[in-house]
Each structure stands twice: as C-alpha cells, then as structure tokens.
Amino acid sequence: MGRELVFRKSEEDTKNDRIEALIAEVIKRLGDAQIAVLDPLKDGPKDANEELKLAKAESKDKVELAKVPDCQSQPALPKNLDGLGDDSHALDLWIGLGGRIPRWRRGVEINFAAYSGGYPNAEDAVYAARQLNRAALYWNSLRVGVTFKWVGRLADAEFVLGYSGDQGNTVARAFFPNANDLNNLFVYKRAFDTDTKPVMWRFFLHELGHVLGLRHEFARIEGGAVQWGPDDPLSVMNYRTEAPMITAQDIASTKAFYNYNGASINGVPVQLFVPDN
C-alpha cells in the first residue's frame, strides 16, 4: 500500500506554481487525462436547491448496511496517479495531528475538485463527485461556520476527490485541517457496493466531518483526541449498522466548535488554518 502524498511548501513560489508543476509532471509521466478534473457546471447537478431538497428528504431514511465499514489510516494514491510513484520532487509526506486541535478559521470557504480518471468507468467518477457535492450542500445548509464549494480547477481546490481502488471494507477516507496545498479525499470500491452506493453521500457527510476537524465518536479508543460536547452514539462520526447521518447534537457541537475563540481545549492548543483555494 502506498503512502499519502501532499505538496511541499516553499517561500519561493505560489500554490498555483506548485500545482502547475505537479500537473506538468503528471502529464509528462502519465498523460493529461490522468490529472483532469470534472467541471461542476457540466457534471454537477442542474439545480443545487433541488439537490439539497432530495438530500434532506433522504436524510430521514434509515438505511441498513450489509457490514459496518472499517476505518483506514494510510491510503494509496488515487488510481489515476498510479505509476507516479513516491519519488516525485513535488510531493512529500503528511502524517498525524501533532498534539494540536486543527480547525479552519470561521467563515472560510473550502473548495474541492474531483478527478475524472482512475475509476472503473467515467460514470462512477461523476456519480461520486455528485454524491460528495450533495454532502457538501447538506453541510452548507447547516451553517456550522464554514462552507464547501465544488470547483473545476485543481489549483483552486483545497482538496480533490479521487478513487483508490479496493481497500476492503473501507468506504472512504479524508483528512483533518492543515496547511497543505492540496489534500486527498479518497473513495474506495466498497462505496460502490449495493448497500452503500445509493447512500454514498451520507458517508461523505462523515468524511467532510473529518475535513471540518471532527474525530470519530469513538476517538477516545484511537487516542490523541479531546472530547467536545456530550456523547452521541448516533453521531455522523460514529460507525454503526445504519448509513451515517448528521444529528442535532452533531450540528450543535460543530457550531460550538467553530464559535469557540479560546486558544486551547483541555490544555491542547487549537490551531487555525485558512484554505489556500
């Protein structure tokens, strides 16, 4: 299994310079189709309000899963970048939370893009991107303190959705707030199974929770986590036999988290980030 790769920072160039360097390198090694992203105007929903209405209607459904998904901490590269390898000079390793509580600055917009390649077929790429966008619209409607936006240019994105093949019982994997130029949100083969595909967007609700800085509801077992708000076994950040869904407690706790102005929580420093969209 490969490691997760992100861009190195430098004071001598801009994010756009670094993204363009990566794009040029991928095109040289793999071809331009492997770094192409979907266009939200062409590939996204025609009416965002109608999409949100559908999401809110479906959010009331209890959907039983064939098997409770697993958590994964070290993904491979997206399938469209297979062959790039770990030796690219434009890439480096990012791991861990480093004894801090990462959070985006309140009021920011977090842009995301979606690779068009690497999936078993082109329709899967569009489907996954639309499902992620639906989850983003749902989070946006809750007004927790930050918003998400689907963009059609890699250099304008804080993170990019990519397919990373078969990772067993894992549906998807995201990241926590950080200062990287570009992060990966991975979707896996399990997300396209018959029990998960119709509600893929609800798993993306969980993953976007990580992007917001939320740990698993069972993070006390994982270690390195600070509890925020009361226990909520039905939290979108919990794993259970039903497809995840945001609860009233999730909304209240996330809003409180993003309204918090203190320098630390339980002695752990809060570190604020601003996306470099």
Secondary structure, DSSP 4 states (H G I P E B T S, - for coil): -PPPEEEPP-TTS-HHHHHHHHHHHHHHHH-GGGG-B--HHHHS-S-HHHHHHHHHHHTT---B-SSPPP--S-----GGGTTS-S--TTEEE-----SSEEEEPTT-EEEEEEBSSSSSSHHHHHHHHHHHHHHHHHHHHHT-S-EEEE-S-GGG-SEEEEE----TT--EE---S---S-EEEEE-GGGGSTTTGGGHHHHHHHHHHHHHTPPPTTHHHHSS----SS--TT-TTS--SB-----HHHHHHHHHHHH---SEETTEEEEEE----
